[in-house]
């Protein structure tokens, strides 16, 4: 065992993901019949290491590169961040996050950003593979190894928009929202002006309703989805084609900070259509 994950809180929220990344690697290729068995195995690991997430040595170049990127995200000095991103690419050219950071911290023009982020998207696709992408279409954010790819996809859409290419940007946003239907990066709020400008008002509208208690969630969900289409993570389209997300009041507090409890709640969320408050709270508590 290589040690314990650093518990310091970094400035860049993406560095907080390293705990979830180590969890995913610990659980890789293990077979469990039920979610309860997986949780029991993980709880045993925590007990063995004093309640902290143990690290598994990174032997694959791709894993070494991603671990280097978590160090880069935790670094506040731009030059050091860029140097670590370049080190990650020397380890593996399939490191999508390295292209994302270089686009953010080093690219001088929107065109340079576009070029770097296209490389990031292609790197992410190659790393994950077509079979994985098809199998997990719509729920990719629930797989921590897919998040660098999704970050590159979002960055590409934003860079195309900045580079005066709204049609191309809209196409990339559509791809992103198909890959991650729960929209965990908030792309809908950026793409809305593009859709309005293209005369697609119904697709641009995306409304969130916060409900106090499960009875209110049930009532609003059932009313809005009648004659419409239900989706994942509390999202639906009503009979008029307007998108809504029906969520319990204060739900966002469970998903802040990238903690193990937040990841458990996120895993439960990704399996839901209409949101179940008690199940979310139980997952957050590890019950």
C-alpha positions as CSV (number, residue, x, y, z in Angstrom):
1,X,0.0,0.0,0.0
2,X,1.5,3.3,-1.1
3,X,0.2,5.5,1.7
4,X,-2.8,7.7,2.5
5,X,-4.6,10.4,0.4
6,X,-3.7,13.9,1.5
7,X,-6.6,15.4,3.4
8,X,-5.6,19.1,2.8
9,X,-8.3,21.1,0.9
10,X,-6.9,22.4,-2.4
11,X,-8.0,25.6,-4.2
12,X,-9.1,23.8,-7.3
13,X,-12.2,21.6,-6.7
14,X,-11.1,19.1,-9.3
15,X,-8.2,18.1,-7.0
16,X,-10.8,16.9,-4.4
17,X,-11.8,14.2,-6.9
18,X,-8.6,12.3,-6.1
19,X,-10.3,10.4,-3.2
20,X,-13.0,9.1,-5.5
21,X,-10.4,8.2,-8.1
22,X,-8.6,6.1,-5.5
23,X,-11.8,4.4,-4.5
24,X,-12.6,3.5,-8.1
25,X,-9.2,2.0,-8.5
26,X,-9.5,0.0,-5.3
27,X,-12.8,-1.4,-6.5
28,X,-11.7,-2.0,-10.1
29,X,-12.4,-5.5,-11.4
30,X,-13.9,-6.7,-8.1
31,X,-17.2,-8.6,-8.4
32,X,-20.0,-8.0,-6.0
33,X,-23.5,-9.5,-6.2
34,X,-25.2,-6.6,-4.5
35,X,-24.4,-2.9,-3.7
36,X,-24.4,-3.9,0.0
37,X,-21.5,-6.2,-0.6
38,X,-19.5,-3.5,-2.3
39,X,-20.3,-1.1,0.5
40,X,-19.3,-3.7,3.1
41,X,-16.0,-4.3,1.3
42,X,-15.3,-0.5,1.2
43,X,-16.2,-0.1,4.9
44,X,-13.7,-2.8,5.8
45,X,-11.0,-1.0,3.9
46,X,-11.7,2.2,5.8
47,X,-11.6,0.4,9.1
48,X,-8.3,-1.2,8.1
49,X,-6.8,2.2,7.4
50,X,-8.2,4.2,10.3
51,X,-11.2,5.7,8.4
52,X,-9.1,7.1,5.6
53,X,-9.0,6.2,1.9
54,X,-5.9,4.0,1.1
55,X,-4.0,4.6,-2.1
56,X,-3.2,1.8,-4.5
57,X,0.1,2.2,-6.3
58,X,-0.3,3.6,-9.8
59,X,1.6,1.3,-12.2
60,X,-0.2,2.0,-15.5
61,X,1.1,5.2,-17.3
62,X,-2.5,6.4,-17.7
63,X,-3.0,6.2,-13.9
64,X,0.3,7.9,-13.2
65,X,-0.6,10.7,-15.6
66,X,-4.0,11.2,-13.9
67,X,-2.5,11.2,-10.5
68,X,0.0,13.9,-11.7
69,X,-3.0,16.0,-12.8
70,X,-4.6,15.8,-9.4
71,X,-1.3,17.3,-8.1
72,X,-1.5,19.9,-10.8
73,X,-5.0,20.9,-9.8
74,X,-3.9,21.2,-6.2
75,X,-1.1,23.5,-7.2
76,X,-1.8,27.3,-7.1
77,X,1.3,28.5,-9.1
78,X,0.4,28.6,-12.9
79,X,3.9,27.7,-14.0
80,X,4.0,24.6,-11.7
81,X,0.5,23.6,-12.9
82,X,1.6,23.8,-16.6
83,X,4.8,21.9,-15.8
84,X,2.8,19.1,-14.1
85,X,0.4,19.0,-17.1
86,X,3.3,18.5,-19.5
87,X,4.7,15.8,-17.2
88,X,1.4,14.0,-17.3
89,X,1.4,14.1,-21.1
90,X,4.9,12.7,-21.1
91,X,3.6,9.8,-19.0
92,X,0.5,9.3,-21.2
93,X,-0.9,11.2,-24.2
94,X,-4.3,9.9,-23.2
95,X,-4.6,12.2,-20.2
96,X,-7.5,14.5,-21.1
97,X,-7.2,16.6,-18.0
98,X,-3.7,17.7,-19.1
99,X,-5.1,19.2,-22.3
100,X,-7.8,20.9,-20.3
101,X,-5.4,22.5,-17.9
102,X,-3.0,23.6,-20.7
103,X,-6.0,25.1,-22.5
104,X,-6.9,27.1,-19.4
105,X,-3.5,28.2,-18.2
106,X,-1.3,28.3,-21.3
107,X,-3.3,28.8,-24.5
108,X,-3.0,32.4,-25.7
109,X,-6.0,32.5,-28.1
110,X,-9.4,30.8,-28.4
111,X,-8.1,29.0,-31.4
112,X,-5.3,27.5,-29.4
113,X,-7.8,26.5,-26.7
114,X,-9.9,24.8,-29.3
115,X,-7.0,22.8,-30.7
116,X,-5.9,21.6,-27.2
117,X,-9.4,20.7,-26.1
118,X,-10.0,18.7,-29.3
119,X,-6.9,16.7,-28.4
120,X,-8.3,16.3,-24.9
121,X,-11.6,14.9,-26.2
122,X,-9.9,12.5,-28.6
123,X,-7.6,11.4,-25.7
124,X,-10.5,10.8,-23.4
125,X,-12.4,8.8,-26.1
126,X,-9.4,6.6,-26.8
127,X,-8.7,6.0,-23.1
128,X,-12.3,5.0,-22.3
129,X,-13.0,3.1,-25.5
130,X,-16.1,2.8,-27.6
131,X,-17.6,-0.1,-25.7
132,X,-17.4,1.7,-22.3
133,X,-18.9,4.9,-23.8
134,X,-21.8,3.1,-25.3
135,X,-22.5,1.0,-22.2
136,X,-22.5,4.0,-19.9
137,X,-24.0,6.6,-22.3
138,X,-26.0,9.2,-20.3
139,X,-24.4,8.3,-16.9
140,X,-20.7,8.9,-17.5
141,X,-20.3,11.3,-14.6
142,X,-20.9,8.4,-12.2
143,X,-17.6,6.9,-13.4
144,X,-14.8,9.0,-12.1
145,X,-12.4,7.8,-14.8
146,X,-14.7,9.5,-17.4
147,X,-14.8,12.9,-15.8
148,X,-11.6,14.2,-17.5
149,X,-13.2,13.4,-20.9
150,X,-16.4,15.2,-19.9
151,X,-14.3,18.2,-18.7
152,X,-12.6,18.3,-22.1
153,X,-15.9,18.0,-23.9
154,X,-17.3,21.0,-22.0
155,X,-14.1,23.0,-22.5
156,X,-14.3,22.4,-26.2
157,X,-17.9,23.6,-26.5
158,X,-17.0,26.8,-24.5
159,X,-13.9,27.4,-26.6
160,X,-15.8,27.0,-29.9
161,X,-18.3,29.6,-28.6
162,X,-15.5,32.0,-27.7
163,X,-13.9,31.5,-31.1
164,X,-17.1,32.7,-32.9
165,X,-18.3,29.2,-33.9
166,X,-21.8,28.9,-32.3
167,X,-23.1,26.1,-34.6
168,X,-20.1,23.9,-33.8
169,X,-20.3,24.9,-30.1
170,X,-24.0,23.9,-30.0
171,X,-23.2,20.5,-31.5
172,X,-20.6,19.8,-28.8
173,X,-23.0,20.9,-26.1
174,X,-25.6,18.5,-27.4
175,X,-23.0,15.7,-27.4
176,X,-22.1,16.6,-23.8
177,X,-25.7,16.5,-22.6
178,X,-26.2,13.1,-24.2
179,X,-23.0,11.8,-22.5
180,X,-24.1,13.2,-19.1
181,X,-27.8,13.5,-19.0
182,X,-27.7,14.6,-15.4
183,X,-25.7,17.6,-16.5
184,X,-23.3,17.6,-13.5
185,X,-21.2,20.4,-15.0
186,X,-24.1,22.8,-15.5
187,X,-23.8,23.0,-19.2
188,X,-27.5,23.7,-19.7
189,X,-27.0,27.2,-18.1
190,X,-24.3,28.1,-20.6
191,X,-26.0,26.6,-23.7
192,X,-29.3,28.3,-23.1
193,X,-28.3,31.6,-24.9
194,X,-27.1,29.6,-27.9
195,X,-30.5,27.8,-28.2
196,X,-32.4,31.1,-27.8
197,X,-30.3,32.7,-30.5
198,X,-31.1,29.7,-32.8
199,X,-34.8,30.1,-32.1
200,X,-35.1,26.9,-30.0
201,X,-36.7,28.3,-26.9
202,X,-38.2,25.1,-25.6
203,X,-34.9,23.4,-25.6
204,X,-33.3,26.5,-23.9
205,X,-35.8,26.5,-21.0
206,X,-34.5,24.4,-18.1
207,X,-36.2,25.0,-14.8
208,X,-35.4,23.7,-11.3
209,X,-38.1,23.2,-8.7
210,X,-37.1,22.8,-5.0
211,X,-39.7,20.9,-3.0
212,X,-40.0,20.7,0.8
213,X,-40.5,17.0,1.6
214,X,-41.1,13.8,-0.3
215,X,-44.8,14.4,-0.7
216,X,-44.1,17.6,-2.5
217,X,-41.5,16.0,-4.7
218,X,-44.0,13.2,-5.7
219,X,-46.8,15.7,-6.4
220,X,-44.7,18.0,-8.6
221,X,-42.9,15.2,-10.4
222,X,-46.2,13.4,-11.2
223,X,-47.9,16.6,-12.3
224,X,-45.1,17.8,-14.6
225,X,-44.3,14.5,-16.1
226,X,-47.9,13.6,-17.1
227,X,-47.9,13.5,-20.9
228,X,-44.2,14.2,-21.0
229,X,-41.0,12.2,-20.7
230,X,-39.1,11.2,-17.5
231,X,-35.3,11.2,-17.4
232,X,-32.6,10.6,-14.8
233,X,-31.5,12.5,-11.7
234,X,-34.9,14.2,-11.2
235,X,-35.0,15.6,-14.8
236,X,-38.1,15.4,-17.0
237,X,-39.7,17.1,-20.0
238,X,-43.3,18.2,-19.6
239,X,-46.0,17.8,-22.3
240,X,-44.9,21.1,-23.9
241,X,-41.2,20.0,-24.2
242,X,-39.9,22.2,-21.3
243,X,-37.2,20.6,-19.1
244,X,-37.6,20.6,-15.4
245,X,-35.5,19.1,-12.5
246,X,-37.5,18.3,-9.4
247,X,-35.3,18.2,-6.3
248,X,-35.7,18.2,-2.5
249,X,-34.9,21.5,-0.8
250,X,-31.2,21.8,0.3
251,X,-30.1,18.7,-1.7
252,X,-27.1,20.5,-3.1
253,X,-25.4,20.4,0.3
254,X,-25.0,16.6,0.0
255,X,-22.8,17.0,-3.1
256,X,-20.3,19.7,-2.0
257,X,-16.7,19.0,-1.3
258,X,-16.1,15.7,-3.1
259,X,-16.2,13.6,0.1
260,X,-16.8,9.9,0.3
261,X,-20.3,10.6,1.6
262,X,-21.0,12.9,-1.4
263,X,-19.8,10.2,-3.8
264,X,-22.2,7.7,-2.2
265,X,-25.0,10.1,-2.6
266,X,-24.1,10.8,-6.2
267,X,-24.0,7.1,-7.0
268,X,-27.5,6.8,-5.5
269,X,-28.7,9.8,-7.4
270,X,-27.5,8.5,-10.8
271,X,-29.7,5.4,-10.3
272,X,-32.9,7.5,-9.8
273,X,-35.5,9.1,-12.0
274,X,-37.8,10.7,-9.4
275,X,-35.6,11.5,-6.4
276,X,-36.1,9.7,-3.1
277,X,-35.0,11.8,-0.2
278,X,-34.7,9.0,2.3
279,X,-32.6,6.9,-0.1
280,X,-30.3,9.9,-0.8
281,X,-29.8,10.6,2.9
282,X,-29.2,6.9,3.6
283,X,-26.6,6.7,0.9
284,X,-24.9,9.9,2.2
285,X,-24.7,8.4,5.7
286,X,-23.4,5.0,4.3
287,X,-26.5,3.1,5.6
